Amino acid sequence: MNITSTEQLGILIRARRKELRVTQKDLAMTCGTGLRFIIDLEGGKPTCHIGKILQVLQALGIKLQADSSGSDRIGNSKP
């Protein structure tokens, strides 16, 4: 799945959590975060702390993969 927004990431996290039949509260306790963080994350809040997001992904068994072989988005020329 190609995630391009915080909203899409939140949808993925919520779907996986529900698939595992885990409550938001239980996920928060497992990851050492607050319930509000899980609610915000699933809601697509763009300012969620990346370290905590990685903890949630790991707890849910979601693998994060980055690929830089796409188009050059920072500059107009390639090295």
PyMOL commands that set and color helices and strands:
alter all, ss='L'
color gray80, all
select helices_A, chain A and resi 6-19+24-31+35-42+50-60
alter helices_A, ss='H'
color red, helices_A
deselect
rebuild
show_as cartoon
